[in-house]
Amino acid sequence: MIPVKGYEGRKVAVLGLGRSGLAAARALVAGGAEVHVHDDGAAARERARQAGFTLLRGGGRPEDWQGFSLLVVSPGIPHLYPAPHPVIAAAMMAGVPVDNDIGLFFRSWGQADWSRFDRIPRVVAVTGSNGKSTTSALIHHVLKENGRPTQLGGNIGVGVLDLAPPVAGEVVVLELSSYQSELARALTPDIAVFLNLSPDHLDRHGGIGGYFAAKRRLFAEGGPDRAVIGVDEAEGVFLANQIGAEEPGRVIRVATGRKLSGKGWDVVVRKGFLAEWRKGRQVASLDLRALPALRGRAGWQNAAAAWGVLRALGLAPREIAPALASFEGLPHRGQLVGERGGVRFVNDSKATNVASAALALAAHGPARWIAGGEAKEGGLAGIEPALRHVVKAYLVGAAAESFARTLEGRVPFEICGTMERAVARAAAEAVSGETVLLAPAAASFDQYRDFAERGEDFTRCVAALKDA
């Protein structure tokens, strides 16, 4: 645990009692704060009460916040768009600062006795629309394989305040969502990574500009010593220019599919070959084509971004390359879950938006594509270029009808409704060399608790084929 500093003897409220909220409450108590907690769910409140926490009384009016020094909010609770939660609105009207566990972590991570360390611990923070979990896990994996002390947390692994206190030379790798970076009042990573940007969570951020602004805070306000930035989209090019125009060595640009001009520090992947360039000279290279967990453009971008971070941390290519090869990937992210008669079955349930689904189709086509769920804003808009990789689509969930209208006349499709029927129909029609790919391009909440449960259902249905 990382005890929260700066609130000894002061009243602090915590809103939302999921994983990050409970971790924040425990860390605040450990730091000496007087903690009051609230959750909209009665069962969560009762569990917190039984665990010894004091429940927040009121909170819906500005006058309820007299005497409070801080409100800590869990990432899933809106504080601005589409409308602020009433408790947050009241606290803001009363002038009470609002923060989250990420902000508390960065306020509290530095230790008073760091002078005894011969190597200061460092923090790497990874953000982007797609691939941040894999990139974070990949960096963590390579560090572990090389015997470097490291922890993984944030939006993956454990909550940031449940991390262990730092040791000398340790690297903490944090995956940060836009929900987390948008509200944090302190953001001070040593190395920050921006992978990409595609439309997602637009209702929560008031549009694509607000979404980009939430991620940009990690760089504009975080002031990292080094920034690794994907420049395949305009937003990344803009961000790299803003940060690196006057300090070229501060930015490592990452690109897939094209060579970059200039004499800065770049990591480029073309046709599966990674090349690192510094001051106009190639200094290292690696063939990624034989690495099954890092397939296609998405996997190559993850590998290139991780390479940039690891090189900035001082690892040599000979240390990085074998560790990349031993990385097995993450569940629900391009995960091979079976093979039958030359047909591969791939679980990419985490592909919850169009951009990530398109990358999955490009990496695993020709595909029997299982798509659908709870549609996001825009539905399947923008998927058209990726449809050349689709043999047939099998549509499930609440979005099946709307997805069918988009696909009409473009690719064959079948409305299946359930995962079980979609897997059975795709498997029955697939031929050797094709992939049955779950890449939903939609959220999961119409039929499942989350993307993981959806991916587990797909895996179960694939396993049941062997017994059919």
N, C-alpha and C positions, 0 to 999 in steps of 0.2 A: 504493500500500500504506500501511496505518496501522500502523507498528511498535508492538508491544505494550510498554507501560511497566511497570516495577515488578518485573521478573523477571531483571534483568541478573545473569548468573553463577549462576542458580539452575536446578535440575532441574525440568522441566515435561514431563508426558506428554500426548499427544494420542491420543484413542481415536476411530476412524472416519476414514477417509481419502478421503471424497468431497470435493465442492467446498468446503464450509465447513471441514472438517478440514484439508485441505492448505493452505488460505489461512491458517488459524490457525497451523499449523506454520511457514509461511514468515514470518508477521508476528512470531512469538515469536523466531525466529532473528534477524530484523532488529533486534529489541529487545535482543538479547544473551543470551537464555535458552539453556540447554542442553536441547535438545528430544529426547525419545524418543517414537516413534510406534508405534501398533498398529492393525490392522484384522483382523476375523475372516476376511477373504478372503485367501487366499495370494497371489493375483495382485496385489491392492492393496498388500500388504506388499512384494512384490518390486519393484513400480514405485516405492514410496517408498525402498527401499534403493538402487535404481539412481539415484534423484534425489539421493542423498547424505544421507538422513536415517538416524539411528540407531534401530534397532528396539528396542522395549521388551522386556526380558527378564523373563519371568514376568508378574506383575501380578495373578494370581489369588488371592494370599494377602496378608494385611495386612503381613507381614514384608517383602514385595517392595517396599513403598513407603517404606522408610527413605531419607531424604535428598531426597524429592520435595516440592516446594512447592505443586504444583497438578496437577490432572487436568482437561483440556479435552475435552468430550464433544460429538460431533456430534448434531444434533437428533433424528435418527431412532432413536437408541439409548435404550431405556428405562432410567431411573434409579430408578424407584419402582414403578410399576404397568405391566403385570401382575406383573412381577418385575424387580428391578434386574439389569443385566448383571453377570456375576461380577467383572469388572475394576473396575466402579464400586463394587460392594458391598465389595470388598477395600480399595479406596482410602478409602472412607468409614469403614470399621472402623479403619483406621490413622490417621484424623483428618486426611486430606489433603483440602483444599477441592476441590470439584467446580464447574466453571464451563463456559460455552460461549463461542462467538465473539462473541455479542451482549454479554455481560458484559465481555469483553476490550475490545470496541470502545468502550463507554461509559467504561471506565477510561482509555482511551488517546486518545480523540478530542480532548480539550482540549489545546491546544498552549501551551508556555511563552511563545511569542512572540506570543500573541494581542493583546497590548497595542498592537501596530503596526496592527491592523485598525481601520478607522473604523466597521465594522459587524461584530459578532461572528457567526460561522456558527451556524446553528440546525439542530436535528434534529426532524423530524416522524415519529412512529411510529404505524402503522396496524394495528389488530387487529380481529378479528371472525370469525364463522364463515363468512360469505359476503360477497364483494365487496371484500375487502381488496386484492387485486391490482389490480383496476380502479380503485379509489379512489386507491391509491398512484400508479399510472401517470398518472391524471388530474391529480393535484396536480402531479406532475413535468412533465407536458405543458404545463399552463398557465403554470408558472414559466418554462419554456424559451421559450414563445411570447412571453413578455413580457421576454425578455432577462435574466432573473435567473439567476445561477449556481446550478446544482442537480445533484445526483447521486441515483440510484435504486438501492437495494440491499436486502439482507436476504433475504427469501424470494422476491424477484423481482429481476431484474437481476443484479448481481454480489454476491458475498459481502461482508459488511460490512468485513472487514479487507483486502479487495482494492480498496476505494474509494481515490480519490486524497486526499492531504492537503488540508485545507480551504483555501478562499480567502475573502477578505472578503465578507461578506454572503451567503454560500452557504447554501442550504437542502438538507440531505440528507433524503430521504424513504425511510423504511424500512418494508417490509411485515414484520410479525412474526407468526409462528404461535404457537399456545399452547405447542408444544414449545420454542420459542425463549424466550418470556417466562417460562416456568415455572422454568427453571434459572438464568437470568442473575443473577449476583451484584451487578451494577450495572445500573440502568435509570433513566436521567435524560434523557428527551426534553424538549424545550421545549414541544412540542404533542403530545398523544396522542389517538388516535381509537379509539373503540369503536363498531363498526357495529351488531352484532346477535349473537344467540346462539341456536344450534339444536343438537340433539344430534349430536355427532361426536367421534371419537377417545375414546369413553368408556372403553374398556378401558385406554387409556394414562393416563387421569387418575382412574380409580377412580370414575367416575360424573359426572353433570352438574354437581354441586357442585364437584368438583375441576377440571373443565374451566373453569367460570366463574372459579374462584380463580386459575387460571393466567393468564387474561387480565386479571383485576382487578389483578394485581401491577404491571402497567404504570402504573396510576394510584395505587394505595395505597402502593407503594414507590418508584415513579418520581417522584412529586410534580411533574407537569408544570405549567408556568405557565398553560397553557390546555388544557382537555379538551373535545373535540368528541364528544358521546355520542348515539348513536341510542337513542331511548326508545320504540320500537315494541314492545319486549318488557319484561317485568317486571324483568329483570336490569339493563337500561339505565336504567330509572326509578330503581331502587335505587342504582345507581352514581352517577347524576347528583345524587341527593339527598344521598348521602354526601359528595360532593366539593363541591357547590355550595350547600348549605343555608346556610352561613355566609359564603360568598364567591360570590354569584350571578354576578358578572362573569367568574369563572374558567371557567364551563361554558357551552358553546354546545350547546343541545339540538337534535337533528335528528329530525323526524317525517315520516312519509308517510301521507296519508289523513285527518289530523285536525289541527285547530288546537290549539295549546297555550295554556294559561292562564298567568297570571303576567306579570311585567314584567321578565323576564330577557332573555337573548340567544338567539333561536331561529331555526332555518331549517326551514321547513315546505314540503312539496310536497303539493298537493291537485289531483287530476285533471290532473297534468302541469304545473301552474303553481308555480314556486318563489317563496317570499316570505321575506324576511329581516325579523325583528322585533327591535327593541331598546326596552326600557322601555315596552312596550305600543304602540309605533308601528311601522308598516311603513316600512322605510327603503330597500328594494330589491326588485325582482321580475324574473323571467325565465320565458319560455315554453319548456319543455323538450320539448314534444311533437314538434317537428320534428327532434330529434337522434337519429338511428338507432342510434348506439352507446350511448345511455343510455335504452333503452326500458323501460317498465313500472316497477313498484314498486322492483325491484332497482336498475335504472339511475338512478331518481330519488333513491334513498337515497344512492347513490354520488356523484351530482352535488351533493346537499345537503351531505354531509359534506365534500366537497372545497371547496365554496363557503365553509363555515364556517372551514376551515383557511386558505384563501387570504385571506379577510377578516381573520382574526386576524394574518396575516403582513403586512397593510397594503395589499393590492391593492384597487383600486376595482372596482365592478361593471362599468364600461366596459372594464376590462382583462381581467376574467374571462370575460364572456359570449362574445366572439368566439373565444376559445381553447377554451372548452367545445364550441362548434359545430364546431371543426376536429378534435376528438378522434375517431380512427377505431376505438377499442376495442382489445382484446387478442385474440390467437388463442385459440380454444377457450372463449371466454366470450361467448356470444351472438353469435358471428361468422357473418355471412351469407356462405356459401361458394358459393351458386349460386341461380339462378332458372330455372324451366323450365315453360312453359305456365301462368304465373300462380302457380306453386307455389314458395314460398321454402324453401331448405334452410339450416338454422341449426345450427352446431356449438357446443354448450355442454357439451363433454366435461368441463369443470371442475365441472359440477353433480354432485358426487359424493355428496351427501346429499339427503335428502328435502326439506328446506327450500329448498335452492337449485334443485332440480328443479321444485318447486311454483312458485317465482318465475318460472322460465323458461317454464313452461306458461302462466302468467297473462300474460306479456309477449308470447308468440308464438302463442297459440291463435287459431283452432281448429287443433289439432296432430295430426299423425300422429307419435306419440311413440315414439322408440327408447330403450329403457331396459334396464338389467341390467348385470351384471358380477359383481364380488365383493361380495356384500351386506354392509352394515354392520349393527351391532346394531340390532334393531328392524325390519329390512327396509324395507317401504314404509309402516310405521305413520305415520299423520298425513298421508298424501297425498290422502285422500278429498276435501277441499274443492277441490283443484286439478283433479280428474278431470272437472269440467264443461267444461274446455277441451280435453279429449282426444276425438278422433274415433275413434281406434283405437290400441292399443299394440302394438309389435313388440319382442319380448323376446329378449335375447341373453345369452350368457355363463352362468356358473355359477348365477346367481340367477334364471334364466328360469322354472324350475318354481315356486319359492317366490313370485315376483312374480305368476305366473299365478294362484296360489291366492288372493292378496290381491285381484286385479282381477276374479275370477270373479263374474259377476252385476252388476258395476258399469260396466265399459266393454268393448267388443269387444277381443279381443287375439289375437295369433298368436305362437307360439313359433318364432323364426327361427334361433336358435343363433348365426349369424355376422353380422357387420356387413354384409357384401356382400349376403346374402339380405335382411336387414332393410331396407336402403336400397332395394333393387330392388322389394320388395313394397310398401313405403310409397309409393314414387314411382309405381308402377303404379296404385295405388288413390286417390292424392291428386287433388283437383280444384282449380281456380283459387280462390285466396283462402285456401288452407290452407298450413300450414307442416310440412315434415318436420323434426322437431326431435330432435336427439341431446341428451338431458338424462338421463344414466344413473341417477341416484340410487343409485350404487354405485361402489365403487373399481374400478380397471381391471386389477388384478394377476393376474386369472385368465387373461387373454388378451393383455395388453400390458405393456410395461415401466412405463408411466405414463399419465396422462390425456392427455398431449400426443400420444403415439403412437396412442392410441385416436382422438383427434380428427383426426389426419392420415389414419388409415384411413378414417374417415367421409368426409373431404374427397376422398380418392382415389376412393371408391366413387361419390360424387356426380359427380365429373368423368367417370367411366367411363360414366355414363348418357348423356352427350351423344354418345358414340360408338356407343351400342347401336342 
